[in-house]
Amino acid sequence: MKFFLIKHKKLKKRSTLGNIFIIIFLMFVGMFMALPLIFSIVTSFKPIEEIFIFPPRFFVNNPTWDNYKSLLYLSSNLWVPISRYIFNSIFISIVATVGHVIIASMAAYPLAKFKLKLSWLFNVVVGALLFNGTVLWIPQYILMSRLNFINTYWVYILPILPLPLGLFLMKQFMVRVPMALIESAKIDGAGNFRTLFSVVMPCVKPAWLTLSVFAFQTVWNQQPLNMVFNEELKLFNMVISQIVMGGLARQGATMAAGVLIMVPPMLVFVFTQKSVIETMSASGIKE
């Protein structure tokens, strides 16, 4: 008995040291991954002479707001108010993200819980994950042109709705939902839509929260080339990229613009990450 107690104490001590090592290792990995973000923020406060100094310095000696003031001055001379571009980006990002999550969930539910003869379509979706979105530019342009969607918000929204990643992610999570919950909902008189949104969607909350982060980031950073010519319909990041294309003199404004573009996706991730972690820790569902 004494031997087993001593062995148990040794194992417990080794496990604690192992946890400490893992925590320290993850802290270093996290700091390494955060370096580009921190460097971008620090550089946005550097005066122009410190940006081009060699060898480059990580920290700033004389922090200044001149880069942000320069960006504000450049944006104030636009034909369309900068608030219009910000509204376009926020509106398009929210509508496309919500639409993508709803459509992906509605498509994944029958594939995950019903025995369909068209289940082979899921293999097509998996194959679509291998393709780069660049190969779809010409077909998308032809489709948008024939639908008369050029120079409309649909140019931004429609390509996001059928992204295969959403269907793949939602289907993989919905497979784990017990059929007992779905059958109980049907016994209570709930239809397929009521069962999906009242029973299944709460069970797969980590999936659609994670999908919302990916979709929002994709929409926020998109630039549909040669499909939007109306200045009032352009997105915030498209206009920022045009502002900073002024040579080396605007490099400070470029770094400030990069930080501003990163802020909304970072906020969405920060607020959603907490819900994802909490839901994953409490979503152990078994038959």
C-alpha positions in Angstrom: 0.0 0.0 0.0 2.8 2.4 0.9 4.5 1.6 -2.5 1.4 2.6 -4.4 1.0 5.9 -2.4 4.6 6.8 -3.1 4.2 6.0 -6.8 1.0 8.0 -6.9 2.7 11.1 -5.4 5.6 10.8 -8.0 3.1 10.6 -10.8 1.2 13.6 -9.5 4.4 15.6 -9.1 5.5 14.7 -12.7 2.1 15.7 -14.0 2.3 19.1 -12.4 5.8 19.8 -13.8 4.5 18.6 -17.2 1.6 21.1 -17.0 3.9 23.9 -16.0 6.1 23.1 -19.0 3.2 23.0 -21.4 1.9 26.3 -20.1 5.3 28.0 -20.5 5.7 26.5 -24.0 2.2 27.7 -25.0 3.0 31.1 -23.6 6.1 31.4 -25.8 4.2 30.1 -28.8 1.4 32.6 -28.2 3.9 35.5 -27.9 5.6 34.4 -31.1 2.3 34.3 -33.0 1.4 37.7 -31.6 4.7 39.4 -32.7 3.4 40.4 -36.2 0.3 42.0 -34.7 2.3 43.8 -32.0 4.9 44.9 -34.6 2.1 46.4 -36.8 0.6 48.3 -33.9 4.0 49.6 -32.8 5.0 50.6 -36.3 1.8 52.6 -36.8 3.1 54.9 -34.1 6.6 55.3 -35.5 7.6 58.6 -37.3 8.6 58.2 -40.9 12.4 58.3 -40.1 12.1 55.3 -37.7 10.1 53.2 -40.2 13.0 53.2 -42.7 15.8 52.9 -40.2 18.3 50.0 -40.7 18.6 47.7 -38.9 14.9 47.9 -38.1 13.9 48.3 -34.5 11.0 46.6 -32.9 10.0 49.3 -30.4 9.4 53.0 -31.2 11.6 55.7 -29.6 9.4 58.8 -30.4 5.8 57.6 -30.7 3.5 59.9 -32.6 -0.1 60.1 -33.9 1.0 61.6 -37.2 0.3 58.4 -39.2 -3.3 58.3 -38.1 -3.7 62.1 -38.6 -2.2 61.6 -42.1 -4.7 58.8 -42.8 -7.6 60.9 -41.6 -6.5 63.8 -43.8 -6.2 61.6 -46.8 -9.6 60.1 -46.2 -11.2 63.5 -45.7 -10.4 64.4 -49.3 -12.4 61.5 -50.8 -15.4 62.0 -53.0 -17.5 59.9 -50.7 -17.5 60.2 -46.9 -15.4 57.6 -45.1 -18.4 56.7 -43.0 -20.1 55.4 -46.2 -17.3 52.9 -46.8 -17.4 51.8 -43.1 -21.2 51.3 -43.3 -20.8 49.2 -46.5 -18.2 46.9 -44.8 -20.1 46.4 -41.6 -23.5 45.9 -43.4 -22.1 43.5 -45.9 -20.1 41.6 -43.3 -23.1 41.1 -41.0 -25.6 40.1 -43.7 -23.2 37.7 -45.5 -22.1 36.1 -42.2 -25.6 35.5 -40.9 -26.8 34.3 -44.3 -23.8 31.9 -44.7 -24.4 30.4 -41.2 -28.1 29.9 -41.9 -27.7 28.4 -45.3 -24.8 26.1 -44.3 -26.9 24.9 -41.3 -30.0 24.2 -43.4 -27.9 22.3 -46.0 -25.9 20.3 -43.4 -28.9 19.2 -41.3 -30.4 16.8 -43.9 -27.0 15.5 -44.8 -26.2 14.7 -41.2 -29.5 13.4 -39.9 -31.4 12.0 -42.8 -30.7 9.0 -45.0 -30.6 10.6 -48.4 -29.7 9.1 -51.8 -27.9 12.4 -52.5 -25.5 12.0 -49.7 -22.7 11.7 -52.2 -23.0 15.5 -52.6 -21.1 15.9 -49.4 -18.0 14.4 -51.1 -18.3 17.1 -53.8 -18.3 19.7 -51.0 -15.2 18.1 -49.5 -13.6 18.2 -52.9 -14.5 21.9 -53.3 -12.4 22.7 -50.3 -9.3 21.9 -52.3 -9.9 24.6 -54.8 -8.6 28.2 -54.5 -11.2 30.9 -54.8 -9.2 32.6 -57.5 -10.3 30.0 -60.1 -13.9 31.1 -59.6 -13.4 34.8 -60.5 -14.3 34.4 -64.2 -17.4 32.2 -63.6 -18.5 34.5 -60.8 -18.2 37.5 -63.1 -20.2 35.9 -65.8 -22.9 34.8 -63.4 -23.1 38.2 -61.7 -23.2 39.9 -65.1 -26.1 37.8 -66.4 -28.0 38.4 -63.2 -27.4 42.1 -63.5 -25.8 42.2 -60.0 -22.7 44.2 -61.1 -22.4 47.3 -59.0 -24.7 46.0 -56.3 -24.3 44.6 -52.8 -25.0 41.1 -54.1 -21.5 41.0 -55.6 -20.2 40.9 -52.0 -22.9 38.7 -50.5 -23.6 35.9 -53.0 -20.1 34.4 -53.3 -19.9 34.0 -49.5 -23.2 32.2 -49.0 -22.2 28.8 -50.6 -18.7 28.5 -49.2 -18.0 24.8 -48.7 -16.2 25.2 -45.4 -19.4 26.2 -43.6 -21.3 23.1 -44.8 -18.4 20.8 -44.0 -18.0 22.2 -40.4 -21.7 22.2 -39.6 -22.3 18.7 -41.0 -19.4 17.3 -38.9 -20.9 18.8 -35.7 -24.5 17.9 -36.4 -23.6 14.2 -36.8 -22.8 14.2 -33.1 -26.2 15.4 -32.1 -28.2 12.4 -30.7 -31.2 11.3 -32.7 -33.1 11.0 -29.4 -33.3 14.8 -29.2 -34.6 15.1 -32.7 -37.1 12.3 -32.3 -38.4 13.9 -29.1 -38.9 17.2 -30.9 -40.9 15.5 -33.6 -43.0 13.7 -31.0 -43.8 17.2 -29.5 -45.0 18.3 -32.9 -42.0 20.3 -34.1 -41.3 20.4 -37.8 -37.9 20.2 -39.5 -37.2 24.0 -39.3 -38.3 24.2 -35.7 -36.2 21.2 -34.8 -33.2 22.6 -36.6 -33.2 26.1 -35.0 -34.6 25.2 -31.6 -32.9 21.8 -30.9 -30.0 21.2 -33.2 -28.5 24.7 -33.5 -28.1 25.2 -29.7 -26.3 21.8 -29.6 -23.8 22.9 -32.3 -23.2 26.4 -31.0 -19.4 26.0 -31.1 -19.6 25.2 -34.8 -21.7 28.2 -35.9 -19.8 30.6 -33.6 -16.5 29.5 -35.1 -18.0 29.6 -38.6 -19.2 33.2 -37.9 -15.6 34.2 -37.1 -14.3 32.7 -40.3 -17.1 34.1 -42.5 -16.8 37.6 -41.0 -13.1 37.6 -41.6 -13.5 36.4 -45.2 -16.2 39.1 -46.0 -14.3 41.9 -44.3 -11.1 41.3 -46.2 -12.7 40.5 -49.6 -12.0 42.6 -52.7 -14.3 41.7 -55.7 -12.1 42.9 -58.6 -13.8 44.4 -61.6 -17.3 43.9 -60.3 -17.9 47.2 -58.3 -17.3 50.5 -60.0 -19.7 52.7 -58.1 -17.6 54.5 -55.5 -20.5 54.6 -53.0 -20.6 50.7 -53.0 -16.9 50.1 -52.3 -15.7 48.6 -49.0 -13.5 50.2 -46.3 -10.5 48.0 -47.0 -10.7 48.7 -50.8 -10.6 52.4 -50.2 -7.8 52.2 -47.7 -5.7 50.2 -50.2 -6.2 53.0 -52.7 -5.3 55.7 -50.2 -2.0 54.2 -49.2 -0.9 53.6 -52.8 1.1 56.8 -52.8 4.6 55.6 -52.5 7.1 55.6 -49.6 5.8 58.9 -48.2 2.5 57.1 -47.1 4.1 54.1 -45.4 3.2 55.4 -42.0 -0.4 55.9 -43.1 -0.3 52.4 -44.6 0.6 50.9 -41.2 -2.1 52.9 -39.5 -4.6 51.7 -42.1 -3.6 48.1 -41.5 -4.2 48.4 -37.8 -7.7 49.9 -38.4 -8.6 47.1 -40.8 -7.5 44.5 -38.3 -9.7 45.9 -35.5 -13.2 44.6 -36.4 -12.2 41.0 -37.1 -10.2 41.0 -33.9 -13.1 42.3 -31.9 -15.4 39.6 -33.4 -12.9 36.9 -32.5 -12.3 38.2 -28.9 -16.0 38.3 -28.1 -16.8 35.0 -29.9 -13.9 33.1 -28.5 -15.2 33.3 -24.9 -18.6 31.8 -26.0 -16.9 29.1 -28.0 -14.7 28.0 -25.1 -17.5 28.0 -22.6 -19.8 26.1 -24.9 -17.2 23.5 -25.8 -16.5 22.8 -22.2 -20.2 22.2 -21.4 -21.4 20.6 -24.6 -20.7 16.9 -23.9 -23.8 15.2 -25.3 -24.1 11.5 -25.3 -26.8 9.1 -26.3 
